[in-house]
Amino acid sequence: MFRKKLIWYLYPTYLLVTLISLVAVTWYSSYSFRRFYLDQTRTELNTLAHFAAEKMSPILQTGNSGEINEICKKLGDAGDGQIRVTVILPSGKVLGDSDEDPAKMEDHSDRPEIIDALKKGFGWSFSRLSPTLGINMMYVAIPIKEKEENIAVVRTSIPTTAIDRALSNIYVKIFWGGIAIAICAAGISWVISRWISQPVVEMKQVAQGFAEGELDLRVPIPAPLELNALAKALNEMAKQLHDRILTITKQRNELEAVLSSMIEGVFAVDADGHIMTVNKAAADLLKIDQTDSLGRSVEEIVRNVDLHRFIQKTVESEQLEEADILLPTNGNRYFQLHGVSLSDSQGHKSGAVIVLNDMTRIRRLENIRRDFVANVSHELRTPVTSIQGFVEALLEGGVKEPQQIERYLKIIAKHSNRLNTIIDDLLSLSRLEEDEEKRKISFEQVPLKQVLTGAVELSSVKAAAEKNITVDVVCEDQINAKVNVAFLEQAIVNLVDNAIKYSEPGGTIQVSVQHGDKEVAIAVQDEGCGIDKKHLSRIFERFYVVDKGRSRKLGGTGLGLSIVKHIAQIHGGHVTVKSTPGKGSTFTIHLPTE
């Protein structure tokens, strides 16, 4: 639909009303002027007729028609030749005329103005064609009486062309006056329309500013009472909107700050399951885009039937809902869900708020704890059972030979040593964790080659004696690091011992150091059996062993790599492993330089 500005509603209306009024006034003025002029002309003709009647009355008594005709001509000449004076007998015979020869003029008894004059004492006719002159004339006729008897009629007339000419001059003046008035009225209407519409236009512009968020703008206060009240109402509305938006923005920022700082994931959905808001934690946990997910359904961005059912159940529920689900996001992750439904001001269900707690680490730790307990029980049960069995055999006295007794005692001693080794490693782990928490470990800047050489010397005897394995140290003398010597030496010894255990006889083990800008990397590389890829993520767990039979045969406890991991963490670093089955493994301790 075509829309126009307010001024184009006001201005044409004012102009139309003005023009209609002007046309009406002009028509009425023209009509009135015409009536006035005709009446005035008729009055003048009547006056002249009475004047002529006074002149003619004495002469008519004498019957001198020539003198009557002469007086008619004089009176006609006195009117600038436009006024015609005629004297007619009641019989219709013309006695005198100012323009024509009376003898040649026809009978005038049938003229309407003559008939009215004889009957009513006055007669007139307008715009009647004169048979004699052939033009339209205005006639006025009055009777000349003698003793209450009509003896003649004096008729005065004037051509209507003269009347029309005079009226035309008046009409021209009225027309140009009307044009001038119309132009002035159009200008005044324009000014008034602008004066009325301009405040509305300004209000519209300011209101558009309000719609665009510029609530600090204010509407100018116009003079008209209604517009004045409207402008004040708009300004008050803008002020209240500004205050409310500031309050809402503050509350929203506070809410967003709270949601952003939460480690729990929080998101809200409407009654149809479309996401209304989601905090960063929830976006990270669900692996979705925080901005792109708004307005989209949960089914569209998270493919999990259990989550969808929980949300639907929460929306329809009247109480707090809880559930544990498994989501395949970034690996299998376990979530504990809490949900509560939302209601609008009328009490209708409008959505739900869901809180996610990532329980993956807790479950993993629970599994590790359970495995640790099982592994400790298993590792301790084996030597304890063996010790118990051989001790019972000795106590029962069934063994009499000294050689057999000695063998049993050596087995008991062997298992006692293994039991002692497990306990020592557990105590070492416990002490490492305690020291890590208390942060009371002392560090000193020392040459790394000295530490590595000392650790290798502790293992080289075993390496040379049992498997003829060579252990090489590759480290520049000027490489220093801030470490706890005893702990770092223990970590290197554990790695070298593991390398010796799982290397073939005659092999080579290399302990090397790489110095970078941000870290020092100590690598222990062997040429042993290697580790399958599926075990690499768990080999640093306590009691986790790749080949339990081989580990037990070699005397491993399954705690050595866990100790190495904790020692690296105490130094602010970490440990990594690269391994290829059948080709060997490389364990690297990464220590920060600062």
Stockholm file with secondary structure:
# STOCKHOLM 1.0

chainA/1-594         MFRKKLIWYLYPTYLLVTLISLVAVTWYSSYSFRRFYLDQTRTELNTLAHFAAEKMSPILQTGNSGEINEICKKLGDAGDGQIRVTVILPSGKVLGDSDEDPAKMEDHSDRPEIIDALKKGFGWSFSRLSPTLGINMMYVAIPIKEKEENIAVVRTSIPTTAIDRALSNIYVKIFWGGIAIAICAAGISWVISRWISQPVVEMKQVAQGFAEGELDLRVPIPAPLELNALAKALNEMAKQLHDRILTITKQRNELEAVLSSMIEGVFAVDADGHIMTVNKAAADLLKIDQTDSLGRSVEEIVRNVDLHRFIQKTVESEQLEEADILLPTNGNRYFQLHGVSLSDSQGHKSGAVIVLNDMTRIRRLENIRRDFVANVSHELRTPVTSIQGFVEALLEGGVKEPQQIERYLKIIAKHSNRLNTIIDDLLSLSRLEEDEEKRKISFEQVPLKQVLTGAVELSSVKAAAEKNITVDVVCEDQINAKVNVAFLEQAIVNLVDNAIKYSEPGGTIQVSVQHGDKEVAIAVQDEGCGIDKKHLSRIFERFYVVDKGRSRKLGGTGLGLSIVKHIAQIHGGHVTVKSTPGKGSTFTIHLPTE
#=GR chainA/1-594 SS CCCCCTHHHHHHHHHHHHHHHHHHHHHHHHHHHHHHHHHHHHHHHHHHHHHHHHHHHHHHHHTCHHHHHHHHHHHHHHTTTTCEEEEECTTSCEEEESSSCGGGCCCCTTCHHHHHHHHHSCEEEEEEECTTTCSEEEEEEEEEESSSSEEEEEEEEEEHHHHHHHHHHHHHHHHHHHHHHHHHHHHHHHHHHHHHHHHHHHHHHHHHHHHTTCTTCCCCCCSSHHHHHHHHHHHHHHHHHHHHHHHHHHHHHHHHHHHHHCSSEEEEEETTSBEEEECHHHHHHHTCCTTTTTTSBHHHHCCCHHHHHHHHHHHHCSSCEEEEEEECSSSCEEEEEEEEEEECTTSCEEEEEEEEEECHHHHHHHHHHHHHHHHHHHHHHHHHHHHHHHHHHHHTTCCCCHHHHHHHHHHHHHHHHHHHHHHHHHHHHHHHHHHHHHTCCCCEEEEHHHHHHHHHHHHHHHHHHHHCCEEEEECCTTCEEEECHHHHHHHHHHHHHHHHHTSCTTCEEEEEEEECSSEEEEEEECCSSCCCGGGTTTTTSTTCCSCHHHHHHHTCCSCHHHHHHHHHHHTTCEEEEEEETTTEEEEEEEEECC
#=GC SS_cons         CCCCCTHHHHHHHHHHHHHHHHHHHHHHHHHHHHHHHHHHHHHHHHHHHHHHHHHHHHHHHHTCHHHHHHHHHHHHHHTTTTCEEEEECTTSCEEEESSSCGGGCCCCTTCHHHHHHHHHSCEEEEEEECTTTCSEEEEEEEEEESSSSEEEEEEEEEEHHHHHHHHHHHHHHHHHHHHHHHHHHHHHHHHHHHHHHHHHHHHHHHHHHHHTTCTTCCCCCCSSHHHHHHHHHHHHHHHHHHHHHHHHHHHHHHHHHHHHHCSSEEEEEETTSBEEEECHHHHHHHTCCTTTTTTSBHHHHCCCHHHHHHHHHHHHCSSCEEEEEEECSSSCEEEEEEEEEEECTTSCEEEEEEEEEECHHHHHHHHHHHHHHHHHHHHHHHHHHHHHHHHHHHHTTCCCCHHHHHHHHHHHHHHHHHHHHHHHHHHHHHHHHHHHHHTCCCCEEEEHHHHHHHHHHHHHHHHHHHHCCEEEEECCTTCEEEECHHHHHHHHHHHHHHHHHTSCTTCEEEEEEEECSSEEEEEEECCSSCCCGGGTTTTTSTTCCSCHHHHHHHTCCSCHHHHHHHHHHHTTCEEEEEEETTTEEEEEEEEECC
//
